[in-house]
């Protein structure tokens, strides 16, 4: 079994298409197919279920994918470590990030990283927190900026970024729209809520806060980006429980942010998700040096 074969297998698994995988790897489709067939022959089992239209992982293929990603990540880390000893920082830094994560400016951070390490390729993946944890655990991501991660979910290192209250965001004509006011959980009964899909950090924080307060709610409108959420609130289609920094966005101008709860106030936290120290790539270590610099926070 060769690293090249694993790279071919992972590309097909991710693209779910031999032609696209071959184009991505800049190899011939026949050569890619032959490489995957040789791997299947060596393992004595099909790795993909092929039809004229689809390519899907078999159960054996799904099991191999986890280990293949980990093996390839280890090989990249080994090459990067040797380059780092030689005074070179090369290779690829793959970063995962939650949408609108608090405590760091991703764009400024990556721009600074690129200026300091121009030979490093940067790859950015925006995903929900659960996917980010899986990515770091499996070696697909070098590190991730995520939200509301509890210690039982992650055995590696968690570096705090920010901590802020959750607030109720509503349109000016809403009955709760009183600047400087504070609402109790019970006052939200019967309201229609706008929120993110369950894997996004703000939704996780809101769900946990409602559960802790013993309050029930119905999320009528689920969105996948903050701009859609704010637009729907502007139109009076519901209210949203969001991290306080959402209320400071230009798109939130005109909306009213109301404090939520008393002693049981909801809190949103963001963290850097890191693998165990021994598994950190040189690129991840270099990025964390910049993360700790105040101007980029």
KEKE-3310 file (N, C-alpha, C; in steps of 0.2 Angstrom, whole numbers, plus 5000, padded with zeros to 4 digits):
npx = (5004:5003:5007:5003:4993:4983:4981:4975:4963:4957:4954:4944:4935:4931:4927:4918:4917:4926:4931:4932:4940:4952:4955:4957:4968:4977:4980:4979:4962:4961:4973:4971:4960:4965:4974:4966:4959:4970:4972:4961:4962:4973:4968:4958:4944:4930:4930:4923:4906:4900:4891:4883:4881:4884:4896:4900:4905:4909:4905:4918:4926:4922:4928:4941:4943:4944:4956:4965:4965:4970:4983:4989:4989:4998:5009:5011:5013:5026:5034:5033:5039:5052:5056:5054:5064:5075:5073:5063:5046:5035:5022:5006:4993:4979:4964:4950:4934:4921:4906:4907:4914:4918:4931:4942:4950:4948:4951:4961:4971:4975:4980:4991:4998:5001:5009:5021:5024:5026:5027:5019:5004:4988:4973:4955:4941:4924:4914:4902:4902:4903:4907:4920:4927:4927:4935:4948:4951:4952:4963:4961:4960:4971:4969:4956:4944:4931:4915:4907:4912:4912:4922:4920:4918:4929:4946:4958:4968:4960:4959:4954:4945:4935:4922:4905:4889:4873:4860:4843:4837:4828:4815:4811:4798:4793:4786:4795:4805:4813:4825:4839:4831:4827:4824:4814:4816:4803:4796:4797:4790:4780:4784:4790:4805:4820:4834:4851:4856:4857:4871:4879:4888:4882:4868:4870:4874:4862:4852:4857:4856:4842:4838:4845:4838:4826:4816:4805:4806:4801:4809:4806:4811:4825:4842:4857:4867:4873:4868:4856:4849:4848:4841:4829:4825:4824:4813:4803:4799:4801:4811:4828:4840:4856:4874:4881:4889:4884:4874:4881:4885:4885:4874:4864:4860:4847:4840:4834:4843:4841:4844:4845:4838:4842:4852:4854:4860:4862:4877:4889:4903:4919:4932:4949:4952:4963:4974:4982:4997:5009:5005:5003:5005:5019:5015:5002:5007:5014:5004:4996:5005:5003:4989:4989:4993:4988:4984:4978:4966)
npy = (4994:5011:5028:5036:5029:5030:5043:5044:5037:5044:5056:5052:5047:5060:5068:5060:5055:5049:5055:5069:5068:5064:5075:5084:5079:5080:5069:5055:5048:5034:5030:5033:5025:5013:5013:5013:5001:4992:4995:4990:4977:4973:4974:4966:4968:4977:4995:5005:5008:5007:5015:5019:5033:5036:5036:5028:5026:5010:5000:4995:5004:5016:5014:5013:5026:5035:5031:5032:5046:5050:5044:5051:5064:5062:5059:5071:5080:5075:5078:5092:5094:5091:5101:5112:5111:5113:5126:5130:5134:5125:5117:5113:5122:5118:5125:5125:5134:5141:5150:5167:5167:5172:5183:5182:5188:5181:5183:5194:5187:5176:5183:5189:5178:5173:5183:5181:5168:5164:5153:5143:5134:5139:5132:5134:5129:5131:5126:5117:5116:5102:5095:5102:5097:5083:5084:5089:5079:5068:5072:5079:5093:5105:5113:5122:5135:5136:5135:5134:5122:5108:5100:5085:5083:5084:5079:5084:5100:5115:5131:5146:5159:5169:5176:5179:5187:5180:5187:5193:5196:5207:5215:5233:5235:5225:5217:5215:5224:5235:5246:5243:5235:5219:5203:5189:5171:5165:5175:5173:5163:5155:5163:5165:5158:5162:5154:5146:5131:5115:5112:5123:5135:5146:5141:5129:5135:5142:5132:5124:5134:5136:5123:5122:5132:5126:5129:5129:5130:5134:5132:5141:5145:5140:5144:5146:5156:5171:5183:5180:5177:5189:5197:5191:5193:5207:5209:5205:5192:5184:5181:5181:5172:5176:5178:5192:5200:5199:5209:5220:5221:5228:5225:5223:5235:5245:5235:5228:5224:5214:5211:5195:5184:5182:5178:5167:5169:5167:5161:5163:5155:5155:5145:5139:5124:5112:5098:5085:5091:5084:5081:5092:5102:5110:5122:5124:5127:5139:5147:5148:5156:5168:5170:5173:5186:5202:5212:5205:5199)
npz = (5000:4995:4998:4988:4982:4993:4992:4980:4982:4993:4986:4977:4985:4991:4981:4975:4962:4948:4937:4941:4952:4946:4938:4948:4954:4944:4935:4924:4920:4918:4924:4938:4940:4939:4950:4961:4959:4961:4974:4980:4976:4984:4997:4996:4995:4989:4988:4984:4978:4963:4950:4934:4937:4950:4963:4977:4994:5000:5015:5020:5013:5019:5032:5029:5024:5035:5042:5031:5029:5041:5040:5029:5034:5044:5036:5029:5040:5044:5034:5034:5047:5045:5035:5044:5053:5044:5043:5035:5031:5024:5014:5018:5027:5034:5039:5050:5052:5061:5057:5058:5070:5086:5093:5085:5070:5056:5042:5043:5051:5043:5032:5038:5042:5029:5024:5033:5030:5016:5008:5012:5009:5011:5016:5019:5028:5030:5042:5053:5071:5076:5064:5063:5074:5071:5060:5065:5074:5065:5057:5046:5047:5053:5064:5072:5073:5084:5092:5108:5114:5123:5137:5137:5124:5117:5118:5115:5115:5121:5117:5124:5116:5116:5126:5128:5132:5127:5117:5114:5099:5090:5079:5078:5080:5088:5102:5113:5111:5118:5122:5133:5141:5150:5147:5154:5153:5153:5147:5133:5129:5116:5106:5089:5082:5074:5068:5067:5058:5067:5070:5070:5080:5087:5087:5094:5107:5110:5111:5121:5132:5133:5136:5149:5156:5157:5147:5133:5115:5098:5083:5070:5057:5049:5045:5036:5036:5043:5038:5031:5043:5050:5041:5040:5053:5053:5045:5053:5055:5065:5081:5087:5096:5099:5099:5107:5099:5086:5085:5083:5070:5054:5046:5056:5060:5066:5072:5088:5102:5116:5133:5140:5152:5170:5183:5176:5164:5146:5138:5126:5119:5112:5104:5101:5093:5096:5091:5101:5108:5103:5091:5083:5069:5061:5054:5061:5073:5071:5066:5078:5086:5080:5083:5097:5097:5101:5091:5081:5086)
capx = (5000:5007:5004:5000:4986:4979:4979:4970:4957:4954:4951:4938:4930:4928:4924:4912:4917:4933:4934:4933:4946:4958:4956:4960:4975:4981:4982:4974:4957:4963:4978:4967:4955:4970:4977:4961:4958:4975:4972:4955:4964:4977:4964:4953:4937:4928:4930:4917:4900:4900:4885:4884:4880:4886:4902:4899:4910:4906:4907:4925:4929:4921:4932:4948:4944:4946:4963:4969:4966:4975:4990:4991:4990:5004:5015:5012:5017:5033:5038:5033:5043:5059:5057:5054:5071:5079:5072:5058:5040:5032:5017:4999:4989:4971:4961:4942:4932:4914:4904:4906:4917:4920:4938:4948:4948:4951:4954:4968:4975:4977:4984:4997:5002:5004:5015:5026:5026:5023:5028:5014:4998:4982:4966:4950:4935:4919:4909:4899:4907:4904:4912:4926:4930:4929:4941:4954:4952:4954:4969:4959:4961:4977:4966:4949:4940:4924:4911:4903:4914:4913:4928:4919:4917:4936:4951:4964:4968:4955:4962:4949:4946:4930:4916:4900:4882:4868:4855:4837:4838:4821:4814:4809:4791:4792:4784:4801:4810:4814:4832:4841:4827:4830:4818:4815:4815:4796:4793:4799:4785:4775:4788:4793:4812:4825:4841:4855:4856:4859:4878:4882:4889:4877:4862:4871:4874:4855:4849:4859:4854:4835:4837:4847:4833:4819:4811:4804:4805:4801:4813:4802:4815:4832:4846:4864:4871:4870:4865:4849:4845:4847:4836:4822:4823:4822:4806:4798:4796:4803:4816:4834:4844:4862:4879:4880:4893:4880:4870:4885:4886:4881:4867:4860:4858:4840:4837:4835:4846:4838:4847:4841:4839:4845:4858:4855:4861:4865:4884:4892:4910:4923:4939:4953:4952:4970:4976:4987:5003:5013:5002:5002:5010:5023:5010:4998:5011:5016:4997:4995:5009:4999:4983:4990:4995:4982:4981:4974:4961)
capy = (5000:5017:5035:5038:5025:5032:5050:5043:5034:5049:5061:5049:5047:5066:5070:5055:5055:5047:5061:5075:5066:5064:5082:5088:5077:5081:5062:5052:5044:5027:5028:5034:5019:5007:5014:5011:4994:4989:4995:4985:4970:4972:4974:4960:4970:4983:5001:5009:5005:5011:5014:5024:5040:5038:5032:5028:5022:5004:5000:4995:5011:5021:5013:5015:5033:5038:5029:5035:5053:5051:5042:5056:5069:5061:5060:5079:5083:5072:5082:5099:5094:5091:5107:5117:5110:5116:5133:5132:5132:5124:5112:5115:5123:5117:5128:5125:5140:5142:5156:5173:5166:5178:5183:5182:5190:5176:5186:5197:5182:5172:5188:5190:5171:5172:5187:5178:5161:5164:5146:5138:5134:5139:5130:5136:5126:5134:5121:5118:5114:5095:5093:5104:5092:5077:5086:5090:5072:5064:5075:5083:5100:5106:5116:5125:5140:5133:5138:5130:5115:5105:5095:5078:5082:5085:5077:5088:5106:5120:5138:5151:5165:5175:5174:5185:5185:5179:5192:5192:5201:5208:5221:5238:5235:5219:5219:5215:5229:5240:5247:5243:5230:5213:5198:5182:5165:5164:5179:5171:5158:5157:5167:5161:5159:5161:5151:5142:5124:5113:5111:5129:5136:5150:5137:5125:5139:5144:5126:5122:5139:5135:5117:5123:5136:5123:5133:5126:5135:5131:5136:5140:5147:5138:5147:5144:5161:5176:5188:5178:5177:5196:5200:5188:5197:5214:5208:5204:5185:5180:5184:5177:5172:5176:5181:5199:5204:5200:5215:5226:5220:5234:5222:5223:5242:5246:5230:5230:5219:5214:5206:5189:5180:5185:5175:5161:5172:5162:5163:5160:5155:5152:5142:5136:5117:5109:5091:5084:5095:5080:5080:5099:5103:5117:5127:5126:5131:5146:5151:5150:5162:5174:5170:5176:5193:5206:5215:5200:5196)
capz = (5000:4995:5000:4982:4982:4998:4990:4975:4986:4997:4981:4974:4991:4993:4975:4973:4955:4946:4932:4945:4956:4941:4936:4954:4955:4938:4933:4919:4924:4918:4929:4944:4941:4940:4956:4966:4958:4964:4982:4982:4976:4989:5003:4995:4996:4985:4992:4981:4975:4957:4945:4929:4939:4956:4966:4984:4998:5004:5022:5020:5011:5024:5037:5026:5023:5042:5043:5026:5030:5047:5038:5024:5038:5047:5031:5028:5046:5044:5029:5037:5052:5042:5033:5049:5056:5040:5043:5030:5033:5018:5015:5018:5033:5033:5045:5050:5056:5062:5054:5062:5076:5090:5096:5081:5063:5052:5037:5045:5054:5038:5029:5042:5041:5022:5024:5036:5028:5009:5004:5015:5006:5016:5015:5024:5027:5035:5044:5060:5076:5076:5059:5064:5079:5068:5056:5069:5076:5059:5054:5040:5049:5057:5070:5070:5077:5085:5097:5113:5114:5130:5137:5135:5117:5114:5122:5114:5119:5119:5119:5124:5112:5118:5130:5128:5133:5121:5118:5110:5093:5087:5075:5082:5081:5092:5109:5117:5108:5123:5123:5140:5145:5151:5147:5157:5149:5152:5142:5126:5127:5111:5101:5083:5082:5068:5071:5062:5058:5074:5071:5071:5087:5090:5088:5100:5113:5112:5113:5128:5136:5134:5140:5156:5159:5157:5143:5127:5110:5092:5078:5064:5052:5050:5040:5036:5036:5048:5034:5031:5049:5051:5036:5042:5059:5051:5042:5059:5054:5071:5085:5087:5102:5096:5102:5107:5093:5080:5086:5081:5063:5050:5044:5061:5061:5066:5076:5095:5106:5123:5137:5141:5158:5175:5185:5172:5157:5141:5136:5120:5120:5106:5106:5096:5094:5094:5092:5106:5107:5099:5084:5080:5063:5062:5052:5066:5079:5068:5067:5085:5088:5078:5087:5103:5096:5102:5085:5077:5090)
cpx = (5004:5004:5000:4993:4981:4976:4974:4963:4953:4951:4945:4933:4927:4925:4918:4912:4925:4935:4936:4939:4952:4960:4959:4967:4980:4984:4977:4968:4958:4968:4975:4963:4960:4973:4972:4959:4964:4975:4966:4958:4969:4973:4958:4946:4936:4928:4925:4912:4899:4894:4887:4884:4883:4892:4901:4904:4906:4908:4914:4929:4928:4926:4939:4949:4947:4954:4968:4970:4971:4982:4993:4993:4997:5010:5016:5016:5024:5037:5039:5038:5050:5060:5058:5061:5076:5078:5067:5051:5036:5026:5010:4996:4982:4968:4953:4940:4924:4912:4903:4909:4919:4928:4944:4945:4952:4954:4961:4973:4978:4982:4991:5001:5005:5010:5021:5029:5023:5023:5023:5007:4992:4976:4961:4944:4930:4914:4906:4904:4908:4908:4919:4930:4932:4935:4948:4956:4955:4960:4967:4960:4967:4974:4960:4947:4933:4921:4908:4905:4915:4919:4926:4919:4925:4941:4958:4964:4963:4958:4956:4950:4941:4925:4911:4893:4878:4863:4849:4838:4831:4820:4811:4802:4788:4790:4789:4806:4810:4822:4834:4836:4830:4823:4819:4814:4807:4793:4793:4794:4780:4778:4790:4801:4815:4831:4845:4853:4859:4867:4882:4883:4884:4870:4864:4871:4866:4851:4851:4857:4846:4834:4839:4841:4826:4814:4811:4804:4804:4805:4809:4806:4823:4836:4853:4869:4868:4867:4858:4845:4844:4841:4829:4820:4820:4815:4801:4795:4798:4809:4822:4838:4851:4868:4879:4884:4889:4876:4874:4887:4882:4874:4862:4857:4850:4836:4838:4838:4844:4841:4842:4843:4842:4852:4859:4856:4864:4872:4886:4900:4913:4930:4943:4954:4959:4970:4980:4993:5008:5011:5001:5007:5013:5019:5005:5001:5012:5009:4995:4999:5006:4993:4984:4992:4989:4980:4977:4968:4955)
cpy = (5006:5023:5037:5035:5028:5039:5049:5041:5040:5054:5058:5049:5054:5069:5066:5054:5054:5053:5067:5074:5067:5071:5086:5085:5077:5074:5060:5048:5037:5025:5029:5027:5013:5007:5011:5004:4990:4989:4990:4978:4968:4970:4968:4962:4976:4989:5006:5005:5009:5009:5019:5031:5041:5033:5033:5024:5015:5004:4999:5001:5016:5020:5014:5022:5037:5037:5032:5043:5054:5049:5048:5062:5068:5061:5067:5082:5081:5077:5089:5099:5095:5098:5112:5117:5113:5124:5135:5130:5131:5119:5116:5116:5123:5120:5127:5131:5139:5149:5161:5171:5172:5177:5183:5185:5185:5178:5190:5192:5178:5177:5189:5184:5171:5177:5184:5172:5160:5157:5141:5139:5134:5137:5131:5132:5129:5128:5122:5115:5106:5092:5096:5099:5086:5078:5086:5083:5068:5066:5078:5090:5100:5109:5120:5130:5138:5137:5132:5123:5113:5100:5088:5077:5082:5083:5080:5095:5111:5127:5143:5157:5171:5172:5180:5182:5184:5184:5190:5198:5202:5215:5226:5238:5229:5221:5219:5220:5235:5241:5247:5238:5224:5208:5192:5177:5164:5169:5178:5165:5160:5161:5162:5163:5158:5159:5148:5135:5121:5112:5117:5131:5140:5146:5132:5129:5140:5138:5124:5127:5138:5129:5118:5127:5132:5126:5129:5131:5131:5136:5135:5141:5145:5141:5145:5149:5167:5182:5187:5179:5185:5199:5197:5192:5204:5214:5206:5197:5181:5184:5179:5178:5171:5179:5188:5203:5204:5206:5221:5226:5226:5231:5222:5230:5242:5241:5231:5223:5219:5209:5200:5185:5185:5182:5169:5164:5167:5165:5159:5161:5152:5150:5140:5129:5115:5102:5091:5088:5091:5080:5087:5100:5109:5123:5129:5129:5138:5150:5153:5155:5168:5175:5174:5183:5197:5209:5211:5197:5201)
cpz = (5000:4996:4994:4981:4987:4995:4984:4978:4989:4992:4978:4979:4992:4987:4973:4965:4952:4941:4936:4949:4952:4939:4942:4956:4949:4935:4928:4923:4924:4923:4936:4945:4943:4947:4962:4965:4962:4972:4984:4981:4982:4996:5002:4996:4991:4990:4990:4978:4969:4952:4939:4931:4945:4958:4974:4988:5000:5011:5024:5018:5016:5030:5035:5026:5030:5043:5037:5027:5036:5044:5033:5028:5041:5042:5030:5034:5046:5040:5031:5042:5050:5039:5038:5052:5051:5039:5038:5032:5026:5019:5015:5025:5031:5040:5044:5054:5056:5059:5059:5069:5080:5092:5092:5074:5059:5046:5038:5048:5048:5033:5032:5042:5034:5021:5027:5033:5021:5005:5007:5011:5011:5013:5020:5022:5033:5036:5051:5065:5076:5070:5060:5069:5076:5063:5059:5071:5071:5056:5048:5041:5054:5064:5067:5075:5078:5091:5102:5113:5121:5131:5136:5128:5114:5119:5121:5118:5116:5122:5119:5120:5115:5122:5130:5129:5126:5122:5113:5105:5090:5083:5080:5084:5086:5099:5114:5116:5113:5124:5131:5144:5145:5151:5150:5152:5148:5148:5135:5124:5121:5105:5095:5083:5076:5071:5065:5062:5065:5075:5072:5078:5090:5092:5094:5107:5115:5114:5120:5133:5138:5138:5147:5159:5159:5152:5136:5121:5103:5087:5072:5057:5053:5044:5041:5036:5040:5044:5033:5037:5051:5047:5038:5049:5058:5048:5047:5058:5061:5075:5085:5093:5099:5100:5102:5101:5087:5080:5083:5074:5059:5048:5049:5063:5061:5071:5083:5098:5113:5127:5139:5148:5164:5177:5180:5165:5153:5139:5130:5121:5113:5108:5100:5098:5091:5095:5098:5104:5102:5092:5080:5075:5064:5059:5057:5072:5077:5068:5074:5088:5086:5082:5093:5103:5096:5096:5081:5080:5090)
residu = (UNK:UNK:UNK:UNK:UNK:UNK:UNK:UNK:UNK:UNK:UNK:UNK:UNK:UNK:UNK:UNK:UNK:UNK:UNK:UNK:UNK:UNK:UNK:UNK:UNK:UNK:UNK:UNK:UNK:UNK:UNK:UNK:UNK:UNK:UNK:UNK:UNK:UNK:UNK:UNK:UNK:UNK:UNK:UNK:UNK:UNK:UNK:UNK:UNK:UNK:UNK:UNK:UNK:UNK:UNK:UNK:UNK:UNK:UNK:UNK:UNK:UNK:UNK:UNK:UNK:UNK:UNK:UNK:UNK:UNK:UNK:UNK:UNK:UNK:UNK:UNK:UNK:UNK:UNK:UNK:UNK:UNK:UNK:UNK:UNK:UNK:UNK:UNK:UNK:UNK:UNK:UNK:UNK:UNK:UNK:UNK:UNK:UNK:UNK:UNK:UNK:UNK:UNK:UNK:UNK:UNK:UNK:UNK:UNK:UNK:UNK:UNK:UNK:UNK:UNK:UNK:UNK:UNK:UNK:UNK:UNK:UNK:UNK:UNK:UNK:UNK:UNK:UNK:UNK:UNK:UNK:UNK:UNK:UNK:UNK:UNK:UNK:UNK:UNK:UNK:UNK:UNK:UNK:UNK:UNK:UNK:UNK:UNK:UNK:UNK:UNK:UNK:UNK:UNK:UNK:UNK:UNK:UNK:UNK:UNK:UNK:UNK:UNK:UNK:UNK:UNK:UNK:UNK:UNK:UNK:UNK:UNK:UNK:UNK:UNK:UNK:UNK:UNK:UNK:UNK:UNK:UNK:UNK:UNK:UNK:UNK:UNK:UNK:UNK:UNK:UNK:UNK:UNK:UNK:UNK:UNK:UNK:UNK:UNK:UNK:UNK:UNK:UNK:UNK:UNK:UNK:UNK:UNK:UNK:UNK:UNK:UNK:UNK:UNK:UNK:UNK:UNK:UNK:UNK:UNK:UNK:UNK:UNK:UNK:UNK:UNK:UNK:UNK:UNK:UNK:UNK:UNK:UNK:UNK:UNK:UNK:UNK:UNK:UNK:UNK:UNK:UNK:UNK:UNK:UNK:UNK:UNK:UNK:UNK:UNK:UNK:UNK:UNK:UNK:UNK:UNK:UNK:UNK:UNK:UNK:UNK:UNK:UNK:UNK:UNK:UNK:UNK:UNK:UNK:UNK:UNK:UNK:UNK:UNK:UNK:UNK:UNK:UNK:UNK:UNK:UNK:UNK:UNK:UNK:UNK:UNK:UNK:UNK:UNK:UNK:UNK:UNK:UNK:UNK:UNK:UNK:UNK)
# end
